[in-house]
Amino acid sequence: MRVIYTDGHVVHAPKRFITRGAIVQSPERPERAEILFKAATDAGHDLTPASTHGASPVARIHDAGYLDFLENAWERWCALPDHADEIIPNVHSGRNMAQPPQHIVAQSGHYQADTACPIGEGTWKGALASSDVAVTAADILVQDIDGGNRGAYLYALCRPPGHHAYADQAGGFCFLNNSAIAAQRLRDKGAAKVAILDVDVHHGNGTQGIFYERGDVQTVSLHGDPATYYPFFTGFGHETGEGEGAGCNVNYPLPQGTGDDAYIEILADALESVAAFKPDVLVVALGLDASEADPLAFCKITTEGFRRMGRTISEAGYPSLLVQEGGYISDQLGDNLAAFLDGFEGVRG
């Protein structure tokens, strides 16, 4: 399998985040990509460096004010006296706060949804490098399809992840929504309809928000039940899209402890939803954090379960772009990626 990668992500190295009131080390750090990169190379997959695309493809998805914030926040933050070594909001624009934010502290609380997405000196460059991976992969997939290969597929090793990022807000370790950016790139390059299938253990709330009123991009997400799991406020079954997007958003909240057999059964149902949409291309938001060994564990998917997951998705037969989302450091992380890619590629030959 062709793997698109860049080491440009390493300049984004968050130190901490706050969970349940505790300040802990961020699990979304450069070592994640190093483990995934090693797993892909050890498995013999072909590596292709990402091309540089700049902010233009990103601006097809993200709000201009938000992008300006991401690009310039660190410099503005450093002008504050006694500033911390990362931007972590201490105030958020809540439902009773309607005035546009002006101060950098206010803007951080407006554009950062939670405390899991600290911004440091290299965050903008690292996030932009991650989007380059997604855009490069989308362009190559289009070339393969245009060349007559309707079974084309490849893997974009994106880090930091993206599916919690809205058009105008970071959250959950995510700044630029790589899966959404890739889907839009595919649309811009000629795909009439694109489906995004999100198998990360957390709901793809940013992706859902971006496409919720659009009928050309379907969003389907399997994830831990948000009644008790991040992101808490979205991901419920009744959220099905609005306007032109009515019926184009499908959520499958999963109970805690969901294992291989139950997951594969629900995945098959999700793929029936995708089939009814009749997409030209499938983007898979490939989170590996449904693993039984993940430090943010909620589900109990085994390494063999990831192999079955890859096989099941591949059997659907769509031209496919696999975009790395979550999946955090454990002894099984690399093995889970290798198993998924092996299961997927084994069907295509």
SVG drawing of the C-alpha trace seen along z (x, -y; Angstrom):
<svg xmlns="http://www.w3.org/2000/svg" viewBox="-34 -43 45 55">
<polyline fill="none" stroke="black" stroke-width="0.4" points="0.0,0.0 1.2,-3.5 1.7,-5.5 1.9,-9.3 3.9,-10.8 5.9,-13.8 8.1,-14.5 6.9,-18.1 4.5,-17.3 7.2,-17.0 7.3,-20.7 3.9,-20.3 4.7,-18.6 2.0,-19.4 3.1,-18.9 -0.1,-18.6 -3.8,-18.6 -6.5,-18.7 -8.8,-15.7 -11.2,-15.3 -9.4,-18.3 -6.0,-16.6 -3.1,-18.1 -1.5,-15.2 1.0,-14.6 -0.7,-14.8 -1.1,-11.4 -1.0,-13.1 2.7,-13.5 5.2,-12.9 6.0,-9.4 2.5,-8.3 3.5,-8.9 6.9,-7.3 5.3,-4.1 2.8,-4.2 5.6,-5.0 7.7,-2.1 4.7,0.3 4.1,-0.7 7.7,-0.4 8.2,2.9 5.2,4.2 6.8,3.3 4.4,0.6 5.6,-2.0 6.4,-5.5 5.7,-8.7 6.6,-12.1 3.9,-14.6 4.0,-17.7 3.6,-21.2 0.2,-22.7 0.0,-25.7 -3.2,-27.0 -5.4,-27.1 -6.9,-23.6 -7.4,-24.1 -9.3,-27.4 -11.8,-25.4 -13.0,-24.0 -11.9,-26.3 -13.0,-29.8 -10.5,-32.6 -10.6,-34.1 -9.9,-30.8 -6.9,-30.2 -5.6,-33.6 -5.8,-32.8 -3.9,-29.5 -1.2,-31.1 -0.6,-34.1 -1.7,-33.0 1.7,-31.9 3.3,-35.3 0.5,-37.2 0.5,-34.9 4.3,-35.5 3.6,-39.2 1.7,-38.6 3.7,-39.0 4.2,-35.8 2.7,-33.6 2.8,-29.8 4.7,-27.7 1.5,-26.6 -1.8,-28.2 -4.5,-26.5 -7.7,-28.5 -8.8,-29.5 -12.1,-30.9 -14.5,-29.7 -17.2,-31.6 -20.2,-30.0 -23.9,-30.2 -24.3,-33.5 -21.3,-35.2 -22.0,-36.7 -19.5,-39.4 -16.7,-38.8 -13.4,-38.0 -10.6,-40.5 -7.9,-39.7 -5.7,-36.6 -6.9,-35.0 -10.5,-35.5 -9.8,-34.3 -8.1,-31.1 -11.2,-30.3 -13.3,-31.0 -11.3,-29.0 -10.2,-26.2 -13.2,-24.1 -11.4,-22.4 -8.1,-21.9 -6.9,-19.0 -5.6,-21.1 -2.8,-23.3 -1.1,-25.5 2.7,-25.9 5.3,-27.5 5.1,-24.8 1.4,-24.0 0.4,-25.9 3.3,-24.5 2.7,-20.9 -1.0,-21.0 -0.4,-22.4 2.1,-19.7 -0.5,-17.1 -3.0,-18.6 -0.4,-18.4 -0.4,-14.6 -4.2,-14.4 -4.2,-16.7 -1.3,-14.9 -3.0,-11.5 -6.3,-12.9 -4.5,-14.1 -2.8,-10.8 -6.0,-8.9 -7.7,-11.1 -4.8,-10.4 -5.2,-6.7 -9.0,-6.8 -8.6,-9.0 -6.1,-6.4 -8.8,-3.8 -8.1,-2.2 -11.5,-2.1 -10.0,0.1 -7.4,-2.5 -6.5,-3.0 -3.8,-4.6 -3.1,-5.6 -2.4,-9.2 -0.4,-9.1 -1.6,-12.4 -0.5,-13.8 -1.9,-15.7 -5.4,-14.2 -8.3,-16.3 -11.8,-15.0 -12.7,-17.0 -11.8,-20.3 -14.8,-22.3 -14.6,-24.9 -13.8,-27.5 -12.7,-25.6 -10.0,-23.3 -10.7,-20.5 -9.7,-17.0 -6.1,-17.2 -7.3,-18.4 -6.7,-21.7 -7.2,-21.2 -9.8,-18.6 -7.7,-16.4 -10.6,-14.0 -12.8,-16.9 -10.0,-18.6 -9.4,-15.4 -13.1,-15.0 -13.3,-18.5 -10.2,-18.1 -11.8,-15.0 -14.9,-17.0 -12.9,-19.8 -11.1,-17.3 -14.3,-15.8 -15.9,-13.3 -19.6,-14.0 -20.2,-12.4 -17.8,-11.5 -18.6,-9.4 -16.6,-9.8 -16.6,-6.7 -15.2,-7.5 -14.1,-4.5 -12.3,-6.5 -13.6,-5.6 -14.6,-9.3 -17.4,-10.9 -16.2,-12.9 -18.0,-16.0 -16.0,-18.5 -16.5,-16.5 -20.2,-16.2 -20.5,-19.9 -18.6,-20.9 -20.9,-18.8 -24.2,-18.8 -26.1,-20.9 -24.4,-19.5 -25.8,-16.7 -22.6,-16.0 -20.6,-14.6 -22.0,-11.9 -20.7,-11.5 -21.0,-8.1 -19.4,-7.6 -19.1,-4.6 -18.0,-5.8 -18.3,-5.5 -21.7,-6.7 -21.4,-10.4 -23.9,-10.2 -20.8,-9.1 -17.8,-9.8 -16.0,-12.6 -17.1,-14.8 -20.3,-14.4 -22.4,-17.1 -22.7,-15.4 -22.8,-12.0 -26.3,-10.9 -28.5,-8.8 -31.1,-11.5 -28.5,-13.8 -29.1,-13.1 -28.3,-16.3 -30.3,-19.4 -31.3,-21.2 -29.6,-19.7 -27.8,-17.4 -30.9,-15.8 -30.3,-12.1 -26.6,-12.4 -25.3,-12.1 -25.5,-8.8 -24.2,-8.1 -23.7,-4.7 -23.2,-5.3 -21.5,-2.2 -21.8,-0.9 -18.7,-0.8 -16.8,2.5 -17.9,3.2 -15.8,6.0 -14.9,7.4 -18.0,9.3 -20.5,6.6 -18.4,3.9 -18.1,5.7 -21.8,6.3 -22.5,2.6 -19.8,1.7 -21.6,3.8 -24.8,1.8 -22.8,-1.4 -21.5,-0.3 -25.1,0.3 -25.8,-3.3 -22.8,-4.2 -24.0,-2.0 -27.4,-3.8 -25.6,-7.1 -23.7,-5.7 -20.5,-7.7 -17.8,-7.9 -15.0,-7.8 -14.7,-6.7 -12.6,-8.5 -12.0,-6.4 -11.2,-8.4 -9.0,-5.7 -8.8,-6.0 -7.1,-3.1 -8.2,-4.2 -11.1,-1.6 -8.3,0.7 -8.6,2.7 -5.1,1.4 -5.6,-2.3 -4.9,-4.6 -8.2,-6.3 -9.9,-2.9 -13.7,-2.7 -14.1,0.2 -12.3,3.6 -11.2,4.1 -8.3,6.6 -5.6,6.5 -7.4,9.3 -10.5,7.1 -8.7,4.3 -7.7,6.8 -11.4,7.7 -12.3,4.1 -9.9,3.4 -11.2,6.4 -14.8,5.5 -14.3,1.9 -12.2,3.0 -14.9,5.5 -17.2,2.6 -15.1,1.9 -14.9,-1.9 -11.8,-3.9 -10.6,-4.6 -8.4,-7.1 -7.5,-6.1 -6.7,-9.1 -5.1,-8.6 -7.1,-10.0 -6.6,-8.9 -4.9,-5.9 -2.6,-6.6 0.6,-5.0 0.3,-1.4 2.1,1.9 -0.5,2.7 -0.7,-0.6 1.7,0.4 0.4,3.9 -3.2,2.6 -2.3,0.3 -0.4,3.2 -3.3,5.5 -5.9,3.0 -3.8,2.3 -3.1,6.0 -6.8,6.7 -7.7,3.9 -5.1,4.7 -5.7,8.5 -9.1,8.0 -7.8,5.8 -4.8,8.0"/>
</svg>
